């Protein structure tokens, strides 16, 4: 449904707060680790210990080459050989421990990030959900979050571990030979040169890839949902859907290949620099050994340490490229994380006491774009226990109007009140707890009948559920099923007929026992017999409760205390059934066309 006849297309509505996309920086990504500093300290400690252990093997080699072998010192040789066995074992144990801590931190961050997105999405108004595609939302909260997992892992392990290795190795290189150390450092700027360009290219490619993946997720959600699958088969569009999927799938493949190729060229470029530096060191160091200013063991140890320097530097630079690549995904995640809901509790929102149910709309207008009003200057009042019926052509703004009571979205101008209190001034959860809403599309979750009923009241007893279902004339049907109230209803309740789903939805509303009842064509999917049963149940439920109903059935209109006739977002007529017939205006025309068959059937 679109604005003016429903709740869609509201992302551009006037004055809606926009998502504030903050600058996606490494600093903000590191901010995700807030709350894990203790475990990060443990990882740093283990990394330091492992780095120290990693510095020992080259010194062992130096001792073997310079002393143990030339001097024929077997005891020293045996001791050094034993260290060469024990040190890797110790390093492996430290690695397992560090990896466990890292995984724990990483999974915690991923969990927190997903939970944060889910929490913020739950706070969004219906305007967001009617404008967004469900597949896009699912992709961001699952696929995008998982896509940054490797970067989160690398930020913890690689950045900490590799920095520790670089610092400790640099210190020992200068201790061994400061001249050789300076020469080895001259090669490092060559590692840095391609990083910025490669990062930018990979970031852009990653953004494109995740966008296409979102399109795929959205198409899959629509194509393989019950309604989409049915529509596809009815109109014979299987081949077209498959071709669309093939095109998007191929595009993902092409983007991933380009992404991988850019990364491989960068890896190749950096991998050639390490041997270049080592060759220079052996050339200069070999000359030093020949001239007698340096021992052979020292040059071998220095070359080994050089590998420990260049490899971590390459890893850190590659990490920068990977982070740059992931910034596109983080941008998508943070965009949802930064979205400001357009329906929120006011800072001073107060509890809503037990309400009588007086509803008032005062000069309410609603625009989804500046100057394009779906509702304009609507004013009316419903006293406790009264029933107000909204009648009008499709697209007139009826669903938009009644949705404002529960603050599914807020008016652009004007005030909606319950018992004389602006609904914006009370706590949203308490406001909605006083209202039950039954829509024309009776949605049921893929769960049991009992679970769907308890969605209205989590602690409902079996007796309460059965009483509500008896009122909705669905209890006998439920108990006739093999598993009774434990029957799974299937996705969107499609194992049940439309009338059965609608009566369960009505039973769910009855179970909530609201003070205000909203019926959006709630009996539109029922046959005449079922409607008569449910109408009787609703009449009992409506006693003492304020009811706003979008009416497409004559019986509903005749029972109303007041009828509002809405056209193009404005109330053009109001009164009782007989009063409106006397006017011989829009209502009379609708009555003659829309309700004529019902009149004939009752005659």
N, C-alpha and C positions, 0 to 999 in steps of 0.2 A: 504494500500500500504506500502511496505517496502522500505528502502533505496536502491537506485539503480533503483527504478521504482516508487518511491513515497516519502512519508514523514513520514514513521513510524519507530519504533524501534530505536529512536535516543537518548534514555536516557543515554546510555553508550558511546555516541560519544566522540571522542577525544577532550580534553580540555573543555568539557562542565562544567560550575561551578556547583558544587554539593550543595544540601541543607545542610546548616550548622545547625545541630540540637544542640541547646544550652542546657545547663543543666537546666532541668525543676525543678525549686525550688519554694517554697512558696513565696519567695521574688519576683520572676518574676510574679507569679500569682497576688500578691498584686500590681505589677506595672500596671496591667490592669485597676486599679481604678484611675490612673492618670487623672486629669481633673474633678474628683468628690470629691475633698477634702472638699469643702464647705458643700456639702450635708452630707459627712461623719462626719464632725464636728457637724452638727445638730443631726445625729444619736447618736454620742457619748454623746452630751449634754442630749438628751432624756434618754439615757441609764443610765447616772449618776443620773438624777432626779428620774427615775424609781427605781434605786437601793436604793436610800435614802428612798423612799416611802416604798420599800419592807423591810427595816430594822425596820420599826416602829411596825408592828403587833406583833412580839414576845415581844417587850417592853410593848405593851398594855396588852398582856396576863400576863406578870409579874406583872403589876400594879393591874390587876383584882385579881390574885391569892394571892399576898402578902399584898395588902392594901384594895381594895374595898370590897371583900367578908369577910375577917377576921374582919375588922373594921365596917362592916355594913354601908359603905359609899355609899348610893344609888345614889347620884349626880355624884360621881366619876364613879360608875358602869355604869350609863346611858351614861356618856360622852365617856367612853371607848368602850361601845357597839356601839355607833354612829360612832366612828372612825373605828371600825371593818367593818362597812357597807360602809363608804365613801372611805376608803383607797383602797379597791379592785376596786371601780368604777373609782377612779383617775388613778389607775394603768392600768385599761383597756383602758381608753382614751389615755394615754401615749403610750400604746402598739399599738393601731390603727394608731396613728400618726407616730410612729417609723416604723411600718410595711410598711406604705405607702412610706415613704422616702427610706426604704430599697429596696422595689420593684422597685422604680424609678431608683435607682442606679444600681440594678442588671440588669434590662432590658436594661439600657443604656450600661452597660459593654457587655452584650450579643450581642446587636446591633452593637457596635463598633468592637467586635471580628469577627462577621460574615462579616461586611463590610471590615475589614482589610484582611481577607482571600480572599474575592471576588476580592478586588483590586489587591492583589498579583497574583492571578490566572489569571486575565486579562492581566497581564504583561508577562506571560510565552509565550514562542515561541510555534510554532506548534509541535516542537519536544516533548514537554511535553504531549500535548493532544493526539497525536497519540500513545503515549506509555501508557498513563493512561486509566483506564476505567471510563466512565462517572458516573457510579453508585458509584464508590469509591469517586470521587470528590464530588458528591452530599451528600454522607453520612458524609464526613468530614465537609462540610460547613453548614450542617443542623443538622444531628443526633449527631455528636460529640459535636458541640457547645451547643446544648440543653442538652446533657448529663452532662455537667459541671455546669448547671444552679443552681442546688441545692448546689453545693460546693461554688459557687460565693455568693449565698444568705447566706450560713452559715458563710462564711468568714466575711461578713459585720455584720450580726446580732449577731451570736453566739460568734464569737471571741471577738467582742467589748463588747457586753452585759455581757457575762459570765466572762470576765476578770474583768470588773467593779464590778460585784457581788462578785467575789472571793476576790478582794482587800478590798472592804468595809466590807464584812463579817469577814474577818480575823482580821481587825482592831478592830471591836466591840467584837469579841471573846476574844482577848487579854485584852480588857478593862473590860470585865466581870470577867474573871478568867484566868490568864496567864498559870497556871499549867494545867488546863483542855484544854486550847488552844494548848499547846505543845503536850499533849497526843493525841488530835484529829489530829494533823499534822503527827504523826508517821505512820498513816495508809495510807497516800497519796502515798508513793513510790510503794505500792502494785498495785495502779491504773496504774502505768507507765510501769511495767514490760512487759506485753504482746503486747504493742502498736507497737513496731518496727516489730516484726515477723508478726503480723496480717496485718499491712500496706503493707508489702512486698508481702504477699500472695494475698491480694485483688488487689494490683496493677497489678500483673501478670495475674490474672483472668480477670480483666477489659480490659487489652490490648487484650487478646484472644477474649473476647466477642465482642469488637468493630471491630476487624478484621473480624470475622464471619459476623457481621452485614453489614460490607462493602461488603463482598462477596454476601450477600443476595440482597443488594441494586443494585449491579452490575448485578446480574442475572435477577432481576425484570426489570431493565431498558432495558436489551437485549431481554428478553422473551416477554415483553408486548409492546415494540416498534413496529411500523407497520411492519418493515422489519423482525424483529425477530419472531413476531407472525405469519406472512405469511410463513416463512421458517419452523417454527415448525409444522404447519399444513400440508404443502406440503410433508414433510418427515415423518409425523406421529410420532413426538417425544414428544407428550404431556405427555405421561406416564413417560418418562425418565426425562423430565424437572420437573415434579411434584415430582419424587423421589429425585432428587437432592435438590429441595427446602425443602422437608421433612427432609432430612438428616441435612441440615444446620440449619433449624428451631429447630430441636431436640437438636443440639449441643449448640445453644444459650440458650435453656431451661436448659440444664445440667449445663452450665457455670454459669447461673444466680442463680441456686439452690445452687451451691457450694459457690458462692459469698455471698449469703444471709446466708448460714449456718455458714460460717466463722464469719460474722458480728454478728450473733445471739449468738454464743459461747462467743465472746468478750463482748457483752452486758450483758450476763448472769454473766460472771466472775466479771465485774465491779459492777453490781447491788447488788452482795452479800457483797461487801466491805462497802457500806454505812450502812446497818444494823449492821455490825460488829463494826464499829466505834461508832454508836449510843449506842449499848449495853455496850461497854466499858465505855462510858461517863456516862450512867445511873448507872453503877456499882460503878464507882468512885464518881460520883456526889451524888448518893444515900447515900453512906457512909458519904460524906461531910454534907449532910442535916441531917442525923441521929446524927452526931457528933456536929451539930450546927454551923459549919463554913460556911454554904451556905444555902440560903433560897430555898424553893420548887419552887417558881416562877422563881428564877434565873436558876435552873437546867432545868426547862421546856423551858425557853427562850433560854438557851444555846443549848438544843437539837434541837429546831426549827432552830436556826442559823446554826447548824451543817448540817442540811439538805440543807440549802442554800449554804453551802460550798461544800459538796460532790457532789451534783447534777451538779453544773456548772463545777467542775473538771472533772467529768465523761463525760459531754457534750463536753468539750474542747478536751479531749483525743479521744473521738469518732470522733470529727471533724478532728483530726490529722489522724485518720485511714481513714476517708472519703476522705480527701485531698490526702493521699497516694494512695488510690484506684483510684482517679481521675487523678493522675499524668500520668497514661498510656494514658488517653484520651487527657490530655493537651499536652502530647508528640506528639500525632498525629496532633493536631491542630497547635502546634508551628512548627512542621516539614514543614507544608505547608506555615506557616507564614514566615519561615526563608528561603524558597527557593529563590535562586538567579537566576533571569531570564538570559538565555544565549543570549538574544537579547535585548539590552538596548540602549537608547540614550547615546552618549558619553557626558562627562561632558561639553565639549565645542561645542556640536552639534549646528549647525547654521541653520537658516531658509532656506528653499528651494525656490528659486525664481521661477517665471514662467519658465517652462522648454520647450525646443524644442523637447526633446525625443530621444536624441542619447544615446544608450545603449551599454556598452562595458563590456565584460568579459575578464579579463586578468589573464591567468594561474590559473584558479579557480579549486580547488580541495575540495572534501568533504569526510570526513571519519566519520562513526558512531562508529567505534571502531579502536583503534590504528592498523595501517597496513591494515585495510579493507576499501578500498576506494570505494565509490559509484560513485564519479566523480573524474577524474584525468586530471589536466593540460588543462582545456577547455579555449580556447581563440577565441572570435569572436566579431564582432561589427555590430550594426544595426543603420543606419542613420535615422534621423527623417522622418517619413512617410513610411519607409520600412517595409516589412513583412518578418519575418524569420520563416520558418517552421522547426520544429524538428521532425525527423522521425527516427524510430528504433524499435527494438523488445521490447516487454513488459518487464519491469524491467531494462531498459538500463540506467535510471537516468534522464529522460526528465522532469518529474514533479519536481524533486528535483532541477534541474537546473533553471527552470523559476521561482520557488518560491523564489529564492534568490534576485530577483529584488525588491520585496516588503519586503525583510528581514523577511520572514516567519521563516527563520533560516539563520545563517551566514556561509560562507564558512570556511573550516578548513585552507585553504591557498588561496592566490590570492585576487583579488579585483574585485568588481562589481561596475561599474560607471554609473551615469546618467549625461549627459552633462559634462563629464570630472570630475565629483565630486564623490568620494567614497561614496556609500550609507550609510556607517557607520558614516560619518562625518556630516550628515544632520539630522534634527529632524524627528523621525520616523513617527509621525502623518502626517506631511506635505508631506513626501515621499509617503506614502500610499494614500494620498488624490489625488495624480497625477496619480494613477494607478487603473485600473479596472480589475477584475479577474472573469472570468466565467469558472467554472469547469465542468467536465463531469458529476458530481453528482449535479444536480441543487437543492440545499437546499432552502426550503421556511419555514419561521417560522409559527407556528400555530396562524395566525393572518389574517387580511384581505389582499386582493391583494394590496390595496393602502398602507397599513402599510409595506408590504414587499417591495414595490417600494420605499417608503420613507426611507428605510434603507440605500439607497445610497445617498439620499439628503433629509434631515429632513424637509426642508422648501419648498419642491417641490409643485408647484401649480397643480391643476387638469389638466390644459391645458398642462403643461410640462409632466405630467405622460401620458396623452393621446397621445401626440406627440411621446414619446419614445415607447409606445406600438404599435403605428401605424408603426413605423420603424421596430419593431420586428414582425409585422404581427400577433398581438395577441389582438389588440383593439376590433375588431369586435366580437371576441369570448367573451371577457369580458363583453361588453355591452349587449350581448345576455343572460347573466345570470340574474336571477331575481333581485339580489342585486348589480349587476354591480361591480364596483370597491370596494364595501363594502362586497363582498363575502368572507366568511371565507374559507381558503384553506385546513384546517385540518392539523393534525400533519405531518410535513415534506412535506406538500403540496400534500398528497396522495388522495385528492378529485379530483385532476386534473390528466390528462394523463402525461406521461413523456415528450412528445413534448410540451404540454402546459406549464408545469413547466419550461422547458428549455427556451422557448420564453419569459416568464416573467422574468427569470433570466437575459436573454440578454437585455431585456428592462430596467432592473435595472442598468445594466452596461452602457447602452446608456444614461440613466438619469444622470449618474455621469460625463459624458463628459470628459474622462480622456485624458492625453497626451500619456500614455503608456497603451496598451491593451494586456492582457494575456488571451489566450483562450486555456484551457486544454481540448481538444477534445469536444469543446463547441457544436458542431452540431451532436454528436454521437448518441443522443437519438431521432433524428428527422427523420420522414419519408422523402421520396424524395421530395414531394411537399412542406412540411414545410421547409426543408433544403434550397430549392431554394429561398423561400421568405426571410428566415433569412440570407442566404448568401448575398443576394442583400442588405439587411439592414446593415450587417456587413461591406460590401465593402464601403458603404457610410460613416459609422462610422469611418472606418480606414483611410479615406482620411486625410492626414496631421498628422496622428498619427502612432507611432511606435507600431508594433504588433508582439508579439511572440506567436506562436501557435503550439501546439502539434497536428499533423495532422494524421488522420486515413482515411481521405476522399480524393479522387483524385482531386476534385475541389479545395480544400484548397491548395494542393501541387502545382498545376499548377499556382495558383495565387501568389505564394511566390516569392519575389525578391531573396531570398537566401534559400537554403535548407541545414540543418546540419543533417548528418546521424550519430546517436549515437549508439554505441555498447559497453556494459560493462563499461559505464561511460566515454568513450572517444569519441571525434569526429573523426570518421574514414574516412568520406567523406564529401565534401562540394562543393556546386555549384548550378547551375540552374537545372531544370528538364532535359533538353536536355543534358547538360554536364554530369550529373550523369548517364543518360542512356548509354552514350557513354563509360563510365568507365566499365560498365558491372560488377559492384561489388555488394555490399550488397543492395544498393538502387535499382538496377536493379532487383535483386531477390525479394525484397519486392514489387516492382512495379508489377512484373509478378504474384505474389501470392495474395498480399493484395488488389491491385487495379485492377486486371484483370476483376472482375465482373462488376466494375463500368465502365470500358472501353467497355465491351460487352453491358452493358445497354444503353450506350450513342450511340453505333453504330447503 
